[in-house]
Amino acid sequence: MAINCQTNVIATDENHRSVEFTVSVSEMEKLFDKSIGEFRKQVSMKGFRPGQVPKQLFVSRFGDEVYRETVDKVVNNDLKSEFEKLVETWKTDEKLEIAAPAEHGELHAERGQDLVYKLSIALNKPLTVQGYKDLGVKVPAVVVAEEEINDVIQGLRKRFAKDIPVNRPSKTGDVVKGKYLKQVLNGEEKALPENPNFELEISDDISLKELKDALTGVSAGEEKEFAIHYPADHSNPEFKGKTADYKVEITEVCELELPAQDENLYSMVGAKDEAEFKTRVSDDILKEKQQKARQTALREAFDKLIAKNPFPVLEEHIKYTAERSLQHHHHQHAHEHEHEEEEITVSKEQLDAMRPEISRAIQEDRILHSIIEQESLKPTQGQVDARIQEIADSARMDFALAKDTMRKNGQINKLRENLKLELAQNLLIGESLPEKTQEKA
């Protein structure tokens, strides 16, 4: 039986609604009396048999506590349920989407007065994307050059290389090993990392010229002080546009002794000869380049659609997405406390740094779901099986076994949802999903 309450819905703007619930003092007294009856059955006091404590005595001793329990039950069970019914009505009748969980507002719950409780929620209005079929965006063809294959082979040789210590100053191609002695960021000394050791290959791939210059020409046993002026677009937000002063000790300078490019090297990656090895490398490079070309084309398509279909990205949606992202990251790295639930909050600095990327992701996701709905997109069984085959091949599993395992753990349903998104993406750039061909007996 639903609680007897008054409900007042206020639309503060087209994307936000607040709901004020009022439970009359008489209704609260009824619920309180019911709670008193339930708790009296469980309490025993000296001089009285269990469950026989006089009501007035029980109320004088435990009334405040029982009323708090009553309020908690009304708010977290009854009013929460009423609110959820309202939201479901909005979702069904008005096609509104929840942008973020409801925010708890004011609660007035003094005994002897009406209980007043407020909730507010951010809602996304229905989105019907226009003009997604005539964008004129295509994925360009890509090729693999011989030098790209050679670069990968050289990188592989470096991965299996041996470090040979040398008694001379460092030069290009060497690996410099050392440890941090001091780190100052914009004039403020920072605590050293738990593991202060580092190693770095002196190469043209080092993006920070000051770092390369500082570690070129150093010898084992030498202490070195240098500064790095980080660019405003540096990948680490902590260092963007800042100046860091370092003091380090060089512990070792090493030459790289690369393994020969022969059958032994090929066997390390499971290839039988140079031809198979180069084919694998070429295929991997091609897939990576095709994926980058696809992402570039999709970005162009989304740029056009966002310009054609402007819609607000709500701050609550951004913040909630940021918190979920941090929660996921925390769970991935909290191995020691993986069973503990810890609420993760996002700081203003974190939110500001994450906002552009999250806002864009929300725009793209809403656009894709609008297209999926308009086109009634869903993958064929052949497309689902083709993706399962890819997963099976990657894990070196039998297709039937992989499919059965994914069905049992619910991954196939998730796979279908991901393929819906890919179908919508492909619609924007003129591509299609592969179908699994039937194997001949």
Order of alpha helices (4+ residues) and beta strands (2+ residues): beta-beta-alpha-alpha-alpha-beta-beta-beta-alpha-beta-beta-beta-beta-alpha-beta-beta-alpha-alpha-alpha-alpha-alpha-alpha-alpha
